[in-house]
Amino acid sequence: MYLKRSKIPKTWPLPRKGKKYIVRPLHNLRNSIPLLIILRDVLKLVGTRKEVKKILSSGKIKVNGKVVRDERFPLTLFDNLNLDNKNFKLVYKNKKFDIVKIKDKEAEEKIAKVIGKKILKGNRMQVNLSDGRNYILKEKVKVGDSIIIDLKENKISKILPFKEGCKIMFISGKHVGEVGEVEAIDEKRKIIILKVGDEKINSKIDNLMVIK
């Protein structure tokens, strides 16, 4: 499947002019970027889609510890990419997706946001995460909180509650990629007052992700 270049998300680090069509991620268009673009256009490891497919077929490229063979695989914020025994993490830089090299230890975990939850039989709670994962939890957690995933054990190692004083990152909107601190939250958790540098900003929780 393809996407018109004029319709690509603003977070993709691609010029608006060029080939008319761009590869489309398998899902989560709004908050992800295809692996193809990272390998070809950001890391510039290859020059063509055919070359990317050849690398992927070797089984040497992993995302969050698992082999990926589809060039349309959607990378989301803070996903880890492993290739040639080197580790990288997807981040925001200047309001665009970027990839940075990280230490091996850092690649053993990642942060994701809780975007939904529901109660299952036996009073068990399932949480749905921003990267598409689902977990069954005993601990209390709210939509808007973040969690740290232990990728080696495939389990949640820590919960980062959305509360006053927590450190957040804008994951959408005009401030995407900027980092700030929560100063106040209204009773319904709908309006958040943040301090970003010397500026005070009002935002919705949907635009934010707890990172610390």
Secondary structure as GFF3:
##gff-version 3
##sequence-region A 1 212
A	DSSP	beta_strand	2	4	.	.	.	ID=ss1
A	DSSP	three_ten_helix	5	7	.	.	.	ID=ss2
A	DSSP	beta_strand	21	23	.	.	.	ID=ss3
A	DSSP	beta_strand	32	34	.	.	.	ID=ss4
A	DSSP	alpha_helix	35	37	.	.	.	ID=ss5
A	DSSP	pi_helix	38	42	.	.	.	ID=ss6
A	DSSP	alpha_helix	49	57	.	.	.	ID=ss7
A	DSSP	beta_strand	62	63	.	.	.	ID=ss8
A	DSSP	beta_strand	66	67	.	.	.	ID=ss9
A	DSSP	beta_strand	74	76	.	.	.	ID=ss10
A	DSSP	beta_strand	80	83	.	.	.	ID=ss11
A	DSSP	beta_strand	86	93	.	.	.	ID=ss12
A	DSSP	beta_strand	96	102	.	.	.	ID=ss13
A	DSSP	three_ten_helix	106	108	.	.	.	ID=ss14
A	DSSP	beta_strand	109	120	.	.	.	ID=ss15
A	DSSP	three_ten_helix	121	123	.	.	.	ID=ss16
A	DSSP	beta_strand	124	129	.	.	.	ID=ss17
A	DSSP	beta_strand	134	137	.	.	.	ID=ss18
A	DSSP	beta_strand	146	150	.	.	.	ID=ss19
A	DSSP	beta_strand	155	160	.	.	.	ID=ss20
A	DSSP	beta_strand	167	170	.	.	.	ID=ss21
A	DSSP	beta_strand	179	185	.	.	.	ID=ss22
A	DSSP	beta_strand	192	196	.	.	.	ID=ss23
A	DSSP	beta_strand	199	203	.	.	.	ID=ss24
A	DSSP	three_ten_helix	205	207	.	.	.	ID=ss25
A	DSSP	beta_strand	208	210	.	.	.	ID=ss26
###
